[in-house]
Amino acid sequence: MKNLNTYVLKIAIVAVLSIFSLTGCKKDEIKIEPVTKTTGVSEIEFSKLLQFISITTTAPKDQIIYNERDKEFVVYGWYHKSLADVQSEYNSANEYKATYEK
């Protein structure tokens, strides 16, 4: 009888561990909306800044959002860069302009 109880216990433990390993955790997905034009800069300048961020961070444009309230770009939902910083870096990025803006 003792062997039968340990056998059933072992089967129960294996079954419970199998269920836990198969269910796993589901990671919350962050929905990223495409960038929209801001009112602070012209549409052409905004497009250039978006292209600049996309190339320098190697992030696709659909992974970059612009938070108009905070005046900052957010890449992949966690990397924040202010509009002023991006404009400053873009203005001094001569090699970038020579390579990508012919």
C-alpha positions in Angstrom: 0.0 0.0 0.0 2.9 2.3 0.8 4.4 1.8 -2.7 1.0 2.7 -4.2 0.8 5.9 -2.3 4.3 7.0 -3.2 3.6 6.1 -6.9 0.4 8.2 -6.9 2.2 11.1 -5.2 5.0 11.0 -7.8 2.4 11.0 -10.6 0.6 13.9 -9.0 3.8 15.9 -8.6 4.8 15.3 -12.2 1.3 16.3 -13.4 1.4 19.6 -11.3 4.8 20.5 -12.5 3.8 19.8 -16.1 0.8 22.1 -15.8 2.9 24.9 -14.4 5.6 24.6 -17.1 3.0 24.6 -19.9 1.0 27.6 -18.7 3.9 30.1 -18.2 3.5 33.8 -17.8 2.2 36.2 -20.4 4.1 39.4 -20.8 2.1 42.6 -21.1 2.4 44.1 -24.6 3.0 47.8 -25.0 1.1 49.2 -27.9 3.1 51.8 -29.8 1.3 54.2 -32.0 2.9 55.7 -35.0 4.4 59.2 -34.8 2.2 62.1 -35.6 3.2 65.6 -36.6 3.9 68.1 -33.9 2.7 71.7 -33.9 6.1 73.0 -32.7 8.1 72.3 -35.8 7.4 72.3 -39.5 6.3 69.0 -41.1 9.5 68.8 -43.1 11.8 69.4 -40.1 9.7 66.8 -38.1 10.2 64.2 -40.8 13.9 64.8 -40.9 14.1 64.5 -37.1 12.1 61.3 -37.2 14.4 59.9 -39.9 17.4 61.0 -37.8 16.2 59.2 -34.7 15.3 56.1 -36.7 18.8 55.9 -38.2 20.8 56.8 -35.1 18.9 54.4 -32.8 18.4 51.7 -35.5 14.7 51.7 -34.5 12.0 51.4 -37.2 9.8 54.5 -37.5 6.8 52.7 -36.2 8.6 52.1 -32.9 9.1 55.8 -32.3 6.3 58.0 -30.8 6.3 61.7 -30.1 4.8 62.9 -26.8 3.6 66.3 -27.7 2.7 67.2 -24.1 6.3 66.5 -22.9 7.9 67.5 -26.2 9.9 64.3 -26.4 10.4 61.3 -28.6 10.0 57.8 -27.1 11.8 54.9 -28.8 10.6 51.4 -28.1 8.5 52.7 -25.3 11.3 53.3 -22.8 14.1 55.5 -24.4 13.1 59.2 -24.0 14.8 62.0 -25.9 13.6 65.6 -25.7 12.8 67.5 -28.9 15.4 70.1 -28.0 18.1 67.5 -27.6 17.2 65.8 -30.9 17.2 69.2 -32.7 20.6 70.1 -31.2 22.1 66.7 -32.1 20.6 66.9 -35.6 22.0 70.4 -36.2 25.5 69.3 -35.3 25.4 65.9 -37.1 27.4 66.9 -40.2 28.4 63.3 -41.1 24.9 62.1 -40.8 23.7 64.9 -43.2 26.5 64.1 -45.6 25.6 60.4 -45.6 21.8 60.4 -45.5 20.7 63.8 -46.9 22.3 64.1 -50.3 
